[in-house]
C-alpha cells in the first residue's frame, strides 16, 4: 500500500470514529439532560445551558481531529 493511500485511509478512519464517538456523547448528554429536567423542572434553564455547552465541546473534538488529519495529509 502506498503512503498516500494509507494516509487517506487513516483520514477516513479519524473522521468516522470521531463522528461516531461524538454521536454517542451527544446522545448520552441529551438523555441525561432530559432525565435531569424530569426530576427537577425548576432547574431547566441551568441544565439546558450546561447541556448546550457540553454539546459544543463534544462536537469540537471531531472537527479538531479532522483538521489535524488534513494538516498531516498535506505534509506527505
PyMOL commands that set and color helices and strands:
alter all, ss='L'
color gray80, all
select helices_A, chain A and resi 3-39+41-75
alter helices_A, ss='H'
color red, helices_A
deselect
rebuild
show_as cartoon
